[in-house]
C-alpha cells in the first residue's frame, strides 16, 4: 500500500468561510450575553433596593411611623458633603452597608447598572428633564447613592387633567420654609406610592446637593427602572413611571406612583 506524505491544508475560501461563521455566531451570542449580564445587574440592583426598603420601614417603626427625611438641618461646623444629614445617612444604622464616595457609592447604595449614560437615557428624554439636564451636575464632586428619594411637597401640584395630572410626593425633610414630616398613616396607597428610585443623590459641581427621583430611572434597565414603595417592596416599572395615571372619584387624574394622598 502506498502512503502519501502530503498533508491537506485549508484553502483560503474555506478559512474565510470559518471566519464568517464565527463572526455570525459572535454577532448572535454577544447581545445575548450582554442581556444576561444586564439582567443579573438589574436583579442585584433590585436586591439592594429591597434592603433599602426594609431599612425605610425599620426607620418608620422607630420614628412614629414617619417617612425618612431626604435631608435634615445643617449642622454647624460640618462641611459639605455631610452624609449624616441625608437620607442615606439616616438609614445607615439599619443598613450597615454602603457608603458614598468621590467616584462612586458602594454596597447597597450602589446600582451595578449605574452610569452617566444609563442615567442620561431617562433624564434627557422629552418627557423627563430634557436634553443636557445633567450637564451641570456630572461629573459630581461626591456620589452619595445611585438611588434618589422623594422630597416633600407642602401642597399637591398639577391641575388634574390627563395632560397635567396631580402629583404629591410623600417625602419628609426640610424645604425653604422649614421641616415637613409625612406620616405613613397619610399614605392612601402604600403599595403604589414610590419613595426611592434608580437615579442619584450627589454633591454636584455647583456646590449643592441634588437628588433625582422618578422619570430619571427610565433608562437604567433596558426599558425601565426599579422603585421602592411605602409598603417596603420593590419592583421594576417599565418606561417612564410618571406617565402612569389614575382617575380619582372626583374625576381628576393623578400620577399613580407619585401621589400619596389620593385613592
C-alpha positions in Angstrom: 0.0 0.0 0.0 1.3 3.4 -1.0 1.0 6.2 1.6 1.1 9.8 0.6 3.2 12.2 2.8 1.2 15.2 1.6 -1.0 16.9 4.3 -4.1 18.7 3.0 -4.4 22.3 4.3 -7.3 24.7 4.4 -7.9 26.7 1.3 -8.3 30.4 1.6 -12.0 30.2 0.8 -12.6 27.5 3.5 -10.7 29.7 6.0 -12.8 32.7 5.1 -16.0 30.7 5.5 -14.9 29.5 9.0 -14.1 33.2 10.0 -17.5 34.3 8.6 -19.3 31.6 10.6 -17.5 32.6 13.8 -18.4 36.3 13.2 -22.0 35.4 12.7 -22.2 33.3 15.9 -20.4 36.1 17.8 -22.9 38.6 16.5 -25.8 36.4 17.7 -24.3 35.4 21.0 -22.7 38.7 22.3 -26.1 40.6 22.6 -27.5 37.5 24.4 -24.5 37.6 26.8 -25.0 41.3 27.3 -28.7 40.9 28.1 -27.9 38.1 30.5 -25.3 40.3 32.2 -27.7 43.2 32.5 -30.4 41.0 33.9 -28.0 39.9 36.6 -27.1 43.5 37.3 -30.8 44.5 37.4 -31.5 41.7 39.9 -28.6 42.8 42.1 -29.9 46.4 41.9 -33.4 45.3 42.9 -32.0 43.2 45.8 -30.2 46.4 47.0 -33.5 48.3 46.9 -35.3 45.6 48.8 -32.8 46.1 51.6 -33.2 49.9 51.4 -37.0 49.4 51.5 -36.7 47.3 54.6 -34.5 49.9 56.2 -37.1 52.6 55.4 -39.8 50.6 57.2 -37.5 50.0 60.2 -36.8 53.7 60.4 -40.6 54.4 60.4 -41.1 52.0 63.2 -38.5 53.8 65.3 -39.8 57.3 64.4 -43.5 57.3 64.9 -44.4 55.8 61.5 -42.8 58.7 59.6 -41.0 58.7 56.2 -37.3 59.1 56.4 -36.3 62.7 55.6 -34.4 63.4 52.4 -32.3 65.9 54.3 -32.2 67.3 57.8 -31.0 70.6 59.3 -27.5 71.7 58.5 -25.0 71.2 61.4 -22.7 73.9 62.3 -19.0 73.3 61.8 -19.6 70.3 59.5 -18.5 70.9 55.9 -20.4 69.7 52.8 -20.8 66.9 52.0 -22.4 65.9 55.3 -23.9 62.4 54.7 -25.2 62.2 58.2 -27.9 64.7 57.4 -29.1 63.0 54.2 -31.5 60.0 53.8 -28.5 57.7 53.1 -27.0 58.7 56.5 -30.3 58.3 58.4 -30.6 54.8 57.1 -27.1 53.6 57.9 -28.0 52.3 61.4 -30.4 49.9 59.6 -28.3 49.1 56.5 -24.8 49.0 58.0 -23.7 48.5 54.4 -23.0 51.0 51.7 -21.4 54.5 51.8 -20.9 57.4 49.4 -17.7 58.2 47.7 -15.9 60.7 45.5 -16.1 58.5 42.4 -19.0 56.2 43.3 -21.2 54.9 46.1 -20.7 51.4 47.4 -22.6 48.5 48.9 -26.4 48.5 48.8 -26.4 52.2 47.9 -24.8 51.4 44.5 -26.6 50.0 41.4 -24.3 47.8 39.2 -26.0 49.2 36.1 -25.4 52.8 37.0 -23.5 55.1 34.7 -24.0 58.6 33.4 -25.0 57.0 30.1 -27.8 55.0 31.6 -29.0 58.0 33.6 -29.0 60.2 30.5 -31.4 57.9 28.7 -34.2 58.7 31.0 -33.1 62.1 32.3 -32.6 63.7 28.9 -35.9 62.4 27.4 -38.5 64.9 26.3 -41.0 63.7 28.9 -38.4 64.0 31.7 -35.9 66.8 32.3 -34.9 67.3 28.7 -31.6 67.2 26.8 -28.5 68.3 28.7 -30.2 68.3 32.0 -27.3 66.6 33.8 -24.5 68.7 32.3 -24.2 71.0 35.4 -24.3 68.0 37.8 -21.9 65.5 36.4 -19.2 64.5 37.0 -20.3 65.1 40.6 -17.9 66.0 43.4 -19.3 63.3 45.6 -21.9 60.5 44.9 -23.9 59.5 48.0 -26.0 56.9 46.2 -27.1 55.7 42.8 -30.7 56.0 44.1 -32.8 59.0 44.8 -35.6 59.6 47.3 -38.8 61.6 47.1 -38.6 65.1 48.5 -41.5 66.7 50.4 -44.3 68.8 48.9 -46.4 71.1 51.1 -49.2 71.0 48.6 -50.1 68.9 45.5 -49.1 70.0 42.0 -51.0 69.7 38.8 -54.5 70.7 37.7 -55.9 67.2 37.5 -56.3 66.8 33.7 -54.7 63.9 31.8 -52.1 66.3 30.3 -51.4 67.9 33.7 -52.1 65.2 36.3 -51.8 65.8 40.1 -48.7 64.6 41.9 -47.9 64.9 45.6 -44.6 63.3 46.7 -44.6 61.5 50.0 -41.1 62.8 51.2 -40.1 64.2 54.5 -37.4 66.7 55.3 -36.5 70.4 55.0 -37.6 72.9 52.4 -37.1 76.6 52.3 -40.0 77.1 54.7 -38.8 74.6 57.3 -39.3 70.9 58.1 -42.1 68.7 56.6 -42.9 65.3 58.1 -45.1 62.8 56.2 -46.7 60.0 58.2 -47.2 56.5 56.8 -50.8 56.8 58.0 -51.4 59.5 55.5 -50.4 57.4 52.6 -53.5 56.2 50.9 -51.9 53.5 48.6 -48.6 52.4 50.2 -48.1 49.6 47.7 -48.4 52.1 44.8 -46.6 55.1 46.3 -42.9 55.3 45.3 -40.4 56.6 47.8 -37.0 55.7 46.2 -35.9 55.1 42.6 -32.9 54.4 40.4 -31.3 57.8 39.8 -28.8 59.7 42.1 -28.1 61.5 45.3 -25.0 63.7 44.7 -23.0 66.7 45.8 -22.8 68.4 42.5 -20.2 70.7 40.8 -22.3 73.7 41.7 -21.8 73.1 45.5 -25.4 71.8 46.2 -27.0 68.5 47.0 -29.1 67.2 44.1 -31.4 64.2 44.0 -33.0 62.5 41.0 -36.3 60.6 41.5 -38.9 59.4 39.1 -38.6 59.7 35.4 -34.8 59.6 35.6 -35.0 55.9 36.3 -36.5 55.0 32.9 -33.2 54.0 31.1 -31.5 52.0 33.8 -32.6 48.5 33.0 -33.2 48.4 29.2 -36.8 49.7 29.3 -37.5 50.8 32.8 -36.2 51.4 36.3 -36.5 49.9 39.8 -38.6 51.6 42.5 -39.1 51.2 46.3 -42.7 51.6 47.6 -44.0 52.6 51.0 -45.1 49.1 52.0 -41.4 48.2 51.7 -41.5 46.2 48.5 -39.6 46.9 45.3 -40.2 46.3 41.6 -39.4 47.5 38.1 -41.7 49.9 36.3 -41.5 49.8 32.5 -40.7 53.1 30.7 -41.3 56.5 32.4 -43.1 55.8 35.7 -44.6 59.4 35.7 -46.7 58.5 32.7 -48.9 56.1 34.6 -52.1 57.8 35.7 -55.3 57.1 37.6 -58.6 58.9 37.8 -60.0 59.7 41.2 -63.6 59.6 42.3 -63.7 63.4 41.8 -62.8 62.9 38.1 -59.3 64.3 38.4 -56.3 62.5 37.1 -53.2 61.9 39.2 -49.8 60.2 38.8 -50.3 56.6 40.1 -46.9 56.2 41.7 -46.2 59.7 42.8 -49.4 60.8 44.6 -49.6 59.6 48.2 -52.9 61.2 49.4 -55.4 60.2 46.7 -57.2 56.9 46.0 
